Amino acid sequence: MTTSKQSIDYQSLAKSIKLWGKELGFQQIGICDIDLSQDERYLNAWLEQGMHGEMDYMARHGQKRSRPEQLLPGTLTILSLRMDYLPENANFSQSLGKDDQAYIARYALGRDYHKLIRKKLQLLANKITLYTGEFGHRVFVDSAPVMERAIATRAGIGFTGKHSLLIHKEAGSWFFLGEIYTDLPLPIDKPVEEGCGSCTACMSICPTQAIVAPYVVDSRRCISYLTIELRGSIPEEFRSLMGNRIYGCDDCQLTCPWNRFSNLTTMDDFKPRNNFNETELVGLFNWTEEEFLKRTEGSPIRRIGYDCWMRNIAVALGNAKPTKQIQQVLKNKLEHKSELIREHVIWALANQEKTIAGNIDSSAKGFRQNLKLINTIEKMLPRDA
C-alpha cells in the first residue's frame, strides 16, 4: 500500500529494504549519504598521475562520479548492495598450475552480471515504490560514473584493501556491487574499520607489481587492465609476467587472508559456462571470430572483442612450455588480417624459441609466480570449496 511520504517511518523502511534485498539474492545491503569529498581527492590525484591509462571514461564525466547529486539531481541517500559470485568449482590450482591452460578471472566464468544484478535492483526499487509511492531513483551496476567502492565503504559493506578492492571481514572480496541512488532520507549505516593492518600479501604477489603503494593501483601495470581495458598492444615488459592469464587476474584476492571466510555463490548464473574454468589455450586460439561471438554470448568476456581475445591468448601461448603443437598454432596465425594479433604471435614464437634455446629469462617468472601463489590457495579458499 502506498504511504504518504510525510508519514513514512524511514527507520522501518530501511529495515524492510534490507530484508527485501536479501529475498532477491543480495547478501548485504548498506545505506550511505552522498558526501564523497575525500574520495574525490583520491580520485583526482590518481587521474592526475595518469594511472587510469586509456580508461578515458574515468575522467570524462567531470565531478558526476564523485558528486552523486550531479549525476542524479535530488539524490539524498544511496543503497549499496553486495552479491557473492565465487563458484564452487573455480579450479584455481588447476588452471594456474598448468601453463597450457587458460586462466580467466573468476567473476567472468559465468553469465554477465550486469543485466542480472540490474534487474534485481530494479525489482527492489519497484518494491520500495509500493511502500513509498513514486520516488526519485536510478539503479547502477558498473554502468555509469559511480564510485561504487567508495560508496560501499561508506555504507558499511566492507573496507578498502591495499589492492583497492572491497573486503568484508566475514565474506572476503569475491562479490559484485550494485547501487540505487534515491531521494529518500533513509538512515545511514556506519563504515567498518580497516582490516589490512601490516599485511602486504597482495602487493607482494602481484605479477606486474601494479599495486605501487598501499591502496594505489597503477592500472597501466595491472593484468586485468592489460587484458580487458587496453585495446592496443600490450607493453612487452609485462607480457612474460602475465603467464597464462588471458582475461583478468585474481592473484591479489587469492592471497588475501580475509578470503578464507569467503562464501560460495548460490546463483547458478555465476557458475562456470563453456568449461571456461578448465580450457586449453590451443583450443581457444583456434576459435574463429564467429565461434568467439557464439561461445561468449551472455558472457562479460565478449566485451573485449575477438582481436584482444586472440592477442591475450597469443601471449599466454608464448609463456607456455614449448611444444610443436603450440608453435604450429601460432605459426598458423602469422598471416592473420589483424596487425594486433600478428604482433603478439610473433612475440610468442620468439619467446618460445628463447625458452627452447635455454635462455630462461622472464618468460619463466610468471609461471614460477603462479606456483608460489598455488601454495597459498588452499588456505585462502572457503572451507566448503
Phi, psi and chi 1 to 4 in degrees:
 res  aa     phi    psi   chi1   chi2   chi3   chi4
   1 MET       -  134.2  178.0 -179.5  -67.6      -
   2 THR   -69.7  136.8  -59.4      -      -      -
   3 THR  -114.7  144.0  -54.8      -      -      -
   4 SER   -61.9  132.1  168.9      -      -      -
   5 LYS   -61.5  -27.9  -71.1 -171.0  176.7 -178.4
   6 GLN   -68.7  -24.5  -73.1   74.2   23.0      -
   7 SER  -104.0    7.2   61.8      -      -      -
   8 ILE   -71.2  133.1  -68.4  175.8      -      -
   9 ASP   -89.9   98.4 -179.5  -16.8      -      -
  10 TYR   -71.1  -26.6  -73.8  102.1      -      -
  11 GLN   -63.5  -46.5  -70.1  -77.1   -8.9      -
  12 SER   -66.3  -39.3  177.1      -      -      -
  13 LEU   -62.5  -42.8  175.1   57.8      -      -
  14 ALA   -59.3  -42.6      -      -      -      -
  15 LYS   -63.4  -39.9  -67.8  179.9 -179.8  178.4
  16 SER   -66.4  -41.3  -65.4      -      -      -
  17 ILE   -58.8  -42.1  -71.0  173.1      -      -
  18 LYS   -67.2  -35.2  -66.3  176.6 -179.3 -178.9
  19 LEU   -69.4  -44.9  175.7   61.5      -      -
  20 TRP   -62.6  -39.3  -61.9  -26.4      -      -
  21 GLY   -61.9  -42.2      -      -      -      -
  22 LYS   -67.8  -33.9  -70.1 -175.9  177.6 -179.5
  23 GLU   -64.8  -26.1  -70.2  173.8  -12.5      -
  24 LEU   -86.9   -3.1  -73.8  167.4      -      -
  25 GLY   108.7    2.4      -      -      -      -
  26 PHE   -83.8  141.4  -66.5   99.2      -      -
  27 GLN   -86.0  -20.5  -80.9   69.0   51.6      -
  28 GLN  -158.6  143.4 -173.2 -177.6    4.4      -
  29 ILE  -134.1  128.7  -58.8   91.8      -      -
  30 GLY  -126.9  163.0      -      -      -      -
  31 ILE  -130.3  136.4  -55.0  170.5      -      -
  32 CYS  -138.1  168.8   71.2      -      -      -
  33 ASP   -85.1 -166.1   58.8   23.3      -      -
  34 ILE  -111.7   15.3   59.5  173.3      -      -
  35 ASP   -84.4   98.4 -179.1    9.9      -      -
  36 LEU  -114.0   29.0  -57.0  177.5      -      -
  37 SER   -60.7  -41.5   54.2      -      -      -
  38 GLN   -66.2  -41.5 -178.2  175.3   -2.0      -
  39 ASP   -66.6  -31.6  -58.4  -73.3      -      -
  40 GLU   -62.7  -39.3 -179.6  179.6  -84.2      -
  41 ARG   -64.3  -42.1  -70.6 -167.2  -70.0  -87.1
  42 TYR   -63.5  -43.2  -67.7  147.3      -      -
  43 LEU   -62.0  -46.3  173.2   63.1      -      -
  44 ASN   -62.0  -40.5  -70.2  -21.8      -      -
  45 ALA   -64.6  -40.4      -      -      -      -
  46 TRP   -64.0  -43.7 -174.8   73.1      -      -
  47 LEU   -66.1  -41.1  -68.7  170.9      -      -
  48 GLU   -62.2  -28.7  -72.9  170.8    4.0      -
  49 GLN   -85.6    0.5  -65.1  177.9   70.3      -
  50 GLY    72.2   18.3      -      -      -      -
  51 MET   -74.0   -5.1  -68.5 -171.1 -177.8      -
  52 HIS   -84.0   -6.0   58.1  -56.2      -      -
  53 GLY    60.3 -126.2      -      -      -      -
  54 GLU   -93.4   10.9  -64.9 -176.9    7.3      -
  55 MET   -81.5   70.0  -65.0 -174.9  -69.1      -
  56 ASP   -59.7  -26.6  -63.9  -24.6      -      -
  57 TYR   -62.6  -20.0   59.1   83.6      -      -
  58 MET   -66.2  -24.7  -67.6  -63.6  -62.0      -
  59 ALA  -114.4   -3.5      -      -      -      -
  60 ARG   -70.2  -28.3 -171.7 -179.5  -57.9  143.3
  61 HIS  -102.5   19.8  -58.7  -77.7      -      -
  62 GLY    59.9 -130.5      -      -      -      -
  63 GLN   -91.5    3.6  -63.8  174.6  -34.0      -
  64 LYS   -61.7  -30.4  -72.6 -175.9  177.7  179.4
  65 ARG   -67.7  -39.2 -173.0  175.1  -60.9  -84.0
  66 SER  -102.2   -3.9   55.1      -      -      -
  67 ARG  -127.6   87.4  -58.3 -172.3 -176.1 -174.1
  68 PRO   -52.5  -33.2  -28.2   37.0      -      -
  69 GLU   -68.1  -19.6   73.4  -80.0    9.5      -
  70 GLN   -80.8  -31.4  -68.9 -171.4   15.1      -
  71 LEU   -75.0  -42.6 -179.6   61.2      -      -
  72 LEU  -135.2   95.1 -178.1   65.0      -      -
  73 PRO   -53.2  138.9  -28.1   36.7      -      -
  74 GLY    94.4   -5.1      -      -      -      -
  75 THR   -63.9  130.5  -61.2      -      -      -
  76 LEU  -115.0  -41.8  -65.9  177.6      -      -
  77 THR  -138.5  160.0   56.1      -      -      -
  78 ILE  -128.2  133.1  -57.4  172.5      -      -
  79 LEU   -91.2  129.3  -57.4  177.2      -      -
  80 SER  -114.8  130.3  177.4      -      -      -
  81 LEU  -127.1  141.2  -59.9   95.7      -      -
  82 ARG  -113.6  135.8  179.4 -168.9  112.2 -132.4
  83 MET  -133.6  119.3 -177.1  174.5  -74.2      -
  84 ASP   -68.2  145.4  -61.3  -24.3      -      -
  85 TYR  -130.9   -1.5   68.8   76.6      -      -
  86 LEU   -66.0  117.6 -175.8   64.0      -      -
  87 PRO   -78.4  155.9   29.6  -34.7      -      -
  88 GLU   -65.6  -41.2 -176.5  176.0    4.7      -
  89 ASN  -108.2   60.7   53.3  -17.4      -      -
  90 ALA   -72.7  -23.6      -      -      -      -
  91 ASN    56.6   47.3  -71.4  -12.5      -      -
  92 PHE   -58.3  -53.8  -68.2  105.2      -      -
  93 SER   -61.7  -41.6  -60.6      -      -      -
  94 GLN   -64.7  -49.0 -178.8  174.7  -18.5      -
  95 SER   -75.8  -29.2   50.0      -      -      -
  96 LEU   -80.0  -27.6  -84.8  173.0      -      -
  97 GLY   -83.3   -9.9      -      -      -      -
  98 LYS  -117.2  110.3  -65.2 -177.3  177.5 -179.9
  99 ASP   -74.1   -7.3   64.1   -4.0      -      -
 100 ASP   -96.6    5.8   60.7  -13.4      -      -
 101 GLN  -112.0  144.4 -166.8  168.6   90.1      -
 102 ALA   -76.6  140.2      -      -      -      -
 103 TYR  -109.6  122.6 -173.0   88.9      -      -
 104 ILE  -119.6  132.7  -66.1  173.2      -      -
 105 ALA   -51.0  139.0      -      -      -      -
 106 ARG   -65.1  -24.2  -89.1   39.0 -153.7  156.2
 107 TYR   -70.1  -20.4   85.0   85.9      -      -
 108 ALA   -99.8    5.7      -      -      -      -
 109 LEU   -71.5  -31.5  -70.3  177.8      -      -
 110 GLY  -104.2 -152.8      -      -      -      -
 111 ARG   -71.8  150.0 -171.9  173.9  -64.5  -81.2
 112 ASP   -57.0  123.8 -167.6  -19.7      -      -
 113 TYR   -76.0  -19.9   64.3   93.8      -      -
 114 HIS   -57.7  -55.9  -66.7   87.4      -      -
 115 LYS   -67.4  -39.6  -69.2 -178.1 -179.9  179.3
 116 LEU   -60.8  -49.4 -173.6  151.5      -      -
 117 ILE   -72.3  -38.0  -64.6 -179.7      -      -
 118 ARG   -59.3  -40.3 -173.1 -179.0  -61.4  114.6
 119 LYS   -62.8  -42.3 -179.7  179.0  179.5 -179.7
 120 LYS   -68.7  -35.7  -71.5 -177.9  176.0  -68.5
 121 LEU   -63.9  -40.0  -70.2  173.9      -      -
 122 GLN   -67.9  -36.0 -170.0   56.9   56.5      -
 123 LEU   -62.1  -38.4  -71.7  173.0      -      -
 124 LEU   -66.9  -42.2  177.1   57.6      -      -
 125 ALA   -61.3  -39.6      -      -      -      -
 126 ASN   -62.8  -39.2  -64.7  -16.2      -      -
 127 LYS   -63.5  -41.5 -174.3   78.8  170.8  178.8
 128 ILE   -63.7  -40.3  -62.6  171.5      -      -
 129 THR   -59.0  -37.1  -59.2      -      -      -
 130 LEU   -61.5  -27.5  -67.8  176.0      -      -
 131 TYR   -90.7  -40.3 -176.2   88.5      -      -
 132 THR  -100.8  -16.7   65.2      -      -      -
 133 GLY    86.0 -179.4      -      -      -      -
 134 GLU   -58.1  132.6  -67.9  -63.4  -34.1      -
 135 PHE  -138.4  154.9   71.5  102.9      -      -
 136 GLY   -72.3  126.0      -      -      -      -
 137 HIS  -162.0  165.5   71.7  -82.7      -      -
 138 ARG  -156.9  138.5 -175.8  174.9  170.1 -173.3
 139 VAL  -100.7  147.8  -56.1      -      -      -
 140 PHE  -138.7  139.4  -58.4   98.4      -      -
 141 VAL  -140.6   85.3 -174.4      -      -      -
 142 ASP    53.1   38.2 -165.2   24.9      -      -
 143 SER  -125.0    5.7   55.3      -      -      -
 144 ALA  -160.3  171.5      -      -      -      -
 145 PRO   -69.5   83.7   24.7  -34.9      -      -
 146 VAL  -127.9  132.0  172.4      -      -      -
 147 MET   -87.7   75.7  -62.9 -175.3   72.6      -
 148 GLU   -62.9  -37.7   61.5  176.3   14.5      -
 149 ARG   -73.8  -36.8  -81.4  174.2  -73.7 -175.9
 150 ALA   -64.1  -41.6      -      -      -      -
 151 ILE   -64.9  -45.6  -70.7  168.4      -      -
 152 ALA   -62.3  -37.0      -      -      -      -
 153 THR   -63.7  -46.1  -60.7      -      -      -
 154 ARG   -66.6  -28.8  -68.7 -173.5   62.1   79.6
 155 ALA   -85.3    0.9      -      -      -      -
 156 GLY    81.1   15.8      -      -      -      -
 157 ILE   -69.9  -31.7  -61.7  -65.0      -      -
 158 GLY   178.0 -167.9      -      -      -      -
 159 PHE  -119.9  155.1   65.6   91.5      -      -
 160 THR   -79.9  124.0  -59.9      -      -      -
 161 GLY   -81.2  173.0      -      -      -      -
 162 LYS   -67.0  -17.2  -69.4  179.4 -179.0  175.8
 163 HIS   -87.4    2.8   48.3   21.0      -      -
 164 SER    79.4    0.0   82.5      -      -      -
 165 LEU   -87.8  160.9  -59.1  176.2      -      -
 166 LEU   -85.2  139.8 -154.5   70.3      -      -
 167 ILE  -126.8  132.5  -60.1  172.9      -      -
 168 HIS  -106.9  132.0 -172.4  -73.0      -      -
 169 LYS   -67.2  -16.0  -67.4 -178.6  179.6  179.4
 170 GLU  -118.5    8.0  -63.9  177.7   -0.7      -
 171 ALA  -144.8    5.0      -      -      -      -
 172 GLY    67.8 -142.7      -      -      -      -
 173 SER  -131.2    5.6   61.9      -      -      -
 174 TRP   -83.8   72.1  -56.4  100.3      -      -
 175 PHE  -152.1  156.2   52.8   79.8      -      -
 176 PHE   -93.9  160.5  -64.0  122.7      -      -
 177 LEU  -123.6  148.1  -65.8  170.4      -      -
 178 GLY  -142.9  160.1      -      -      -      -
 179 GLU  -136.9  151.7  -60.5   77.9   36.6      -
 180 ILE  -128.8  114.2  -55.9  179.0      -      -
 181 TYR   -78.7  135.4  -78.8   23.0      -      -
 182 THR  -135.9  159.6   86.4      -      -      -
 183 ASP  -102.7   22.4   64.6   -4.8      -      -
 184 LEU   -93.2  135.4  -57.5  173.0      -      -
 185 PRO   -80.9   63.6   31.8  -36.0      -      -
 186 LEU   -75.7  151.5  -64.1  165.5      -      -
 187 PRO   -67.9  139.7   25.6  -34.9      -      -
 188 ILE   -96.5  154.5   62.0  175.2      -      -
 189 ASP   -93.8  162.5  -66.8  -55.6      -      -
 190 LYS   -91.5  141.2  -65.1 -179.6  179.5  179.7
 191 PRO   -63.8  158.2  -20.1   32.6      -      -
 192 VAL   -98.8  159.6  -62.2      -      -      -
 193 GLU   -71.0  147.7  -66.6 -176.5    1.1      -
 194 GLU   -62.4  145.4 -173.4  -88.7  -19.4      -
 195 GLY  -129.3   12.1      -      -      -      -
 196 CYS   -77.8  -33.8  -74.0      -      -      -
 197 GLY    58.1 -131.8      -      -      -      -
 198 SER   -92.4    0.7   60.4      -      -      -
 199 CYS   -65.0  133.7  178.6      -      -      -
 200 THR  -131.2   27.3   57.3      -      -      -
 201 ALA   -57.2  -42.7      -      -      -      -
 202 CYS   -66.1  -36.1   60.2      -      -      -
 203 MET   -68.7  -38.1  -60.3  178.6   68.0      -
 204 SER   -72.1  -35.9  -59.4      -      -      -
 205 ILE   -82.8  -20.7 -156.7   67.4      -      -
 206 CYS   -54.7  119.3  179.1      -      -      -
 207 PRO   -57.8  -34.3  -24.0   34.4      -      -
 208 THR  -107.5    7.5   55.2      -      -      -
 209 GLN    53.7   49.0  -64.7  -61.6  -72.1      -
 210 ALA   -78.7  -20.6      -      -      -      -
 211 ILE   -86.0   89.8  -51.1  172.3      -      -
 212 VAL   -77.8  -15.2  -65.3      -      -      -
 213 ALA  -162.1  158.7      -      -      -      -
 214 PRO   -52.3  126.0  -28.5   37.3      -      -
 215 TYR    74.6    8.2  -44.4  103.6      -      -
 216 VAL  -124.2  114.9 -178.9      -      -      -
 217 VAL  -109.7  123.9  175.1      -      -      -
 218 ASP   -85.9  103.0 -172.7  -20.9      -      -
 219 SER   -55.7  -31.6  -64.9      -      -      -
 220 ARG   -63.2  -17.1  -62.6  165.7  -62.3 -176.1
 221 ARG  -104.6  -10.9  -56.2 -176.4   63.0   89.0
 222 CYS   -79.8  133.0  177.5      -      -      -
 223 ILE   -64.3  -33.3  -68.5  176.6      -      -
 224 SER   -62.3  -42.8  -73.1      -      -      -
 225 TYR   -65.6  -46.2  167.9   82.8      -      -
 226 LEU   -62.6  -35.8  -64.3  170.8      -      -
 227 THR   -93.0  -17.5   56.2      -      -      -
 228 ILE  -117.7  -50.5  -59.9  173.0      -      -
 229 GLU   -85.9  -36.7  -59.3  -67.0  -16.7      -
 230 LEU   -70.8  130.3 -176.6   65.0      -      -
 231 ARG  -103.8   -9.4  -70.4  -67.8  178.7  -95.0
 232 GLY  -105.9 -148.3      -      -      -      -
 233 SER   -74.6  135.3  175.9      -      -      -
 234 ILE   -77.1  125.8  -63.9  173.8      -      -
 235 PRO   -53.4  134.9  -27.6   36.5      -      -
 236 GLU   -59.9  -29.9  -70.8 -164.9   28.7      -
 237 GLU   -63.3  -18.9   63.8 -179.7  -60.1      -
 238 PHE  -104.2  -13.8  -58.4  127.1      -      -
 239 ARG   -61.7  -47.6  -65.1  178.9 -171.4  176.7
 240 SER   -65.2  -28.9  -65.7      -      -      -
 241 LEU   -78.2  -12.8  -58.6  175.0      -      -
 242 MET   -76.5  -18.6  -71.6  167.1   55.9      -
 243 GLY    57.8 -128.7      -      -      -      -
 244 ASN  -105.6   20.7   61.3  -16.0      -      -
 245 ARG   -82.0  110.7  -60.0  163.7 -176.1   80.8
 246 ILE  -106.6  -11.5   66.0  168.4      -      -
 247 TYR  -153.2   97.6 -170.7   93.5      -      -
 248 GLY    78.4 -176.9      -      -      -      -
 249 CYS  -155.3  139.9  178.1      -      -      -
 250 ASP  -117.3    6.6  -69.0  -39.2      -      -
 251 ASP   -53.7  -44.2  -71.0   27.3      -      -
 252 CYS   -65.6  -31.0   58.9      -      -      -
 253 GLN   -77.4  -38.2  -64.3 -167.0   83.5      -
 254 LEU   -62.4  -31.9  -75.5  169.7      -      -
 255 THR   -93.5   -5.1 -164.5      -      -      -
 256 CYS   -73.8  122.7  176.3      -      -      -
 257 PRO   -57.7  -29.4  -24.4   34.8      -      -
 258 TRP   -67.6  -19.5  -73.2  109.4      -      -
 259 ASN   -77.4   -1.0  -90.1  -30.6      -      -
 260 ARG   -70.2  -13.8   69.1 -174.8   64.3 -172.0
 261 PHE  -100.5    7.6  -56.7  114.1      -      -
 262 SER   -61.6  151.7  -64.1      -      -      -
 263 ASN  -107.5  143.8  -60.9  -48.0      -      -
 264 LEU   -77.9  146.4  -61.2  176.2      -      -
 265 THR   -67.7  149.8 -178.2      -      -      -
 266 THR  -103.0    1.9   58.8      -      -      -
 267 MET   -94.3  119.2  -60.7  -72.9  -67.6      -
 268 ASP   -61.4  -29.9  -72.3  -19.9      -      -
 269 ASP   -63.7  -22.1  -76.9  -43.9      -      -
 270 PHE   -93.1   -1.2  -63.8  151.3      -      -
 271 LYS   -77.2  152.7  -65.7  179.3  179.9  178.8
 272 PRO   -55.7  137.1  -26.7   36.4      -      -
 273 ARG  -116.4  155.1  -52.8  169.7   72.0 -156.6
 274 ASN    53.9   26.1  -65.9  -44.2      -      -
 275 ASN    56.8   30.6  -66.3  -41.6      -      -
 276 PHE   -62.9  -16.8  -80.8  145.2      -      -
 277 ASN   -88.5   -2.2   58.3  -35.1      -      -
 278 GLU  -156.4   61.5   47.7 -176.2    7.2      -
 279 THR  -119.4  135.9  -58.5      -      -      -
 280 GLU   -77.0  143.1  -68.0 -173.1   -4.5      -
 281 LEU   -60.2  -41.4  -67.9  165.4      -      -
 282 VAL   -58.6  -44.0  167.8      -      -      -
 283 GLY   -61.6  -43.0      -      -      -      -
 284 LEU   -66.5  -34.9  -63.3  177.8      -      -
 285 PHE   -71.8  -18.9 -159.2   59.8      -      -
 286 ASN   -86.1   -3.9  -78.0  -35.0      -      -
 287 TRP   -63.7  140.0  -77.8    4.1      -      -
 288 THR   -83.2  170.7   62.5      -      -      -
 289 GLU   -63.0  -35.9 -174.6  166.9    4.5      -
 290 GLU   -63.5  -41.5  -69.9   71.9   24.2      -
 291 GLU   -65.3  -40.3  -74.2  178.2  -67.0      -
 292 PHE   -58.7  -48.3  168.6   78.3      -      -
 293 LEU   -64.3  -37.7  -67.4  173.8      -      -
 294 LYS   -70.0  -46.4 -180.0  179.1 -179.8 -179.8
 295 ARG   -79.9  -15.8  -60.5 -163.4 -174.1 -164.1
 296 THR  -104.2   11.6   59.5      -      -      -
 297 GLU   -62.0  129.3 -174.5  174.6    1.0      -
 298 GLY    78.6    7.7      -      -      -      -
 299 SER  -111.8  146.4  164.7      -      -      -
 300 PRO   -65.1  -17.3   22.2  -33.0      -      -
 301 ILE   -63.4  -31.1  -64.8  172.7      -      -
 302 ARG   -59.6  -27.9 -179.2 -175.4  -88.8 -156.5
 303 ARG   -61.8  -22.2   69.6 -178.8  -72.6 -103.7
 304 ILE   -82.3  -17.0   68.3  171.7      -      -
 305 GLY    82.9  162.3      -      -      -      -
 306 TYR   -65.1  -43.7 -179.9   69.7      -      -
 307 ASP   -62.2  -43.7  -75.0    7.5      -      -
 308 CYS   -69.2  -35.0  -72.0      -      -      -
 309 TRP   -58.3  -49.3  172.3 -108.3      -      -
 310 MET   -68.1  -37.5  -64.7  -68.2  -76.7      -
 311 ARG   -56.5  -47.9  171.8 -159.2   65.2 -176.7
 312 ASN   -64.5  -41.4  -61.9  -14.4      -      -
 313 ILE   -68.2  -37.3  -60.2  171.0      -      -
 314 ALA   -58.9  -43.7      -      -      -      -
 315 VAL   -62.2  -44.2  170.7      -      -      -
 316 ALA   -62.9  -40.4      -      -      -      -
 317 LEU   -64.8  -36.1  -73.8  169.5      -      -
 318 GLY   -65.2  -26.6      -      -      -      -
 319 ASN   -88.8  -10.1  -70.1  -32.0      -      -
 320 ALA   -77.6  161.6      -      -      -      -
 321 LYS   -60.3  129.7 -179.0  179.9  178.7 -179.9
 322 PRO   -61.1  133.8  -24.6   35.0      -      -
 323 THR  -141.8  159.1   67.4      -      -      -
 324 LYS   -63.7  -35.3  -69.7 -178.1  179.0 -180.0
 325 GLN   -63.8  -45.5 -176.7 -173.9   28.4      -
 326 ILE   -63.3  -45.5  -72.1  176.0      -      -
 327 GLN   -62.1  -35.5  -67.2  168.0   57.5      -
 328 GLN   -70.5  -43.4 -173.5   57.8   54.9      -
 329 VAL   -66.6  -30.2  -63.5      -      -      -
 330 LEU   -68.8  -45.2  -74.5  167.6      -      -
 331 LYS   -61.9  -31.1  -69.9  175.8 -179.2  177.3
 332 ASN   -64.0  -19.1  -68.6  -16.8      -      -
 333 LYS  -105.6    8.7  -64.1  -66.6 -170.0  -67.7
 334 LEU   -62.7  -26.2  -81.3  172.6      -      -
 335 GLU  -109.9   24.8  -63.4 -176.6    6.9      -
 336 HIS   -60.4  147.4 -163.6  -80.1      -      -
 337 LYS   -66.1  -22.7   62.9 -179.4 -179.3  179.9
 338 SER   -85.4  121.0  166.8      -      -      -
 339 GLU   -62.9  -35.6 -178.6  179.5   -9.3      -
 340 LEU   -62.3  -45.1 -178.9   68.0      -      -
 341 ILE   -66.6  -44.2  -65.5  174.5      -      -
 342 ARG   -59.0  -43.7  -68.0 -161.5  -53.8  -88.8
 343 GLU   -57.7  -44.5  174.8 -162.5  -15.3      -
 344 HIS   -78.0  -27.5  -69.4   77.4      -      -
 345 VAL   -65.8  -43.5  165.1      -      -      -
 346 ILE   -60.5  -43.9  -68.7  170.4      -      -
 347 TRP   -62.7  -42.8  176.4   87.5      -      -
 348 ALA   -61.7  -43.5      -      -      -      -
 349 LEU   -63.9  -40.3  -76.1  167.3      -      -
 350 ALA   -65.0  -38.1      -      -      -      -
 351 ASN   -69.0  -37.0 -147.1   45.2      -      -
 352 GLN   -61.8  -43.1  -74.0  -99.3  -48.6      -
 353 GLU   -63.7  -38.2  -69.7  -60.6  -34.9      -
 354 LYS   -61.2  -42.8  -75.5 -177.5 -178.3  179.1
 355 THR   -66.1  -42.5  -55.0      -      -      -
 356 ILE   -61.0  -38.6  -67.5  171.2      -      -
 357 ALA   -74.2   -6.1      -      -      -      -
 358 GLY    90.5    5.9      -      -      -      -
 359 ASN   -87.3   72.9  -62.5  -35.2      -      -
 360 ILE   -73.9   99.1  -53.2  -61.8      -      -
 361 ASP  -109.8 -138.0   54.0    3.8      -      -
 362 SER   -66.5  -11.8   60.2      -      -      -
 363 SER   -62.4  -25.9   63.0      -      -      -
 364 ALA   -91.2  -15.7      -      -      -      -
 365 LYS   -63.2  -42.2  -68.0 -179.1 -179.4  177.9
 366 GLY   -60.4  -41.9      -      -      -      -
 367 PHE   -72.3  -36.9 -171.0   60.7      -      -
 368 ARG   -62.2  -36.2  -75.0 -159.2  -63.1  -91.6
 369 GLN   -63.3  -38.9 -168.4   84.9  -27.5      -
 370 ASN   -57.1  -48.6  -76.4    2.1      -      -
 371 LEU   -62.5  -38.2  -63.3  178.4      -      -
 372 LYS   -62.3  -41.2  176.3 -177.8  176.8 -177.4
 373 LEU   -68.0  -40.2  178.9   59.8      -      -
 374 ILE   -56.8  -34.2  -72.0  169.4      -      -
 375 ASN   -63.6  -19.4  -69.5  -29.2      -      -
 376 THR  -100.4  -12.5   71.5      -      -      -
 377 ILE   -62.2  -45.6  -72.7  176.9      -      -
 378 GLU   -58.1  -31.1  -66.5  -59.0  -34.7      -
 379 LYS   -75.7  -27.1  -59.0  176.1 -177.8  178.0
 380 MET   -97.6  -14.7  -55.7  -52.6  166.7      -
 381 LEU   -80.3  157.2  -70.9  179.2      -      -
 382 PRO   -56.7  152.1  -24.1   33.4      -      -
 383 ARG   -61.6  -28.6  -70.7  179.8  -69.0  -84.8
 384 ASP   -90.2   -1.0  -63.4  -31.8      -      -
 385 ALA   -73.9      -      -      -      -      -
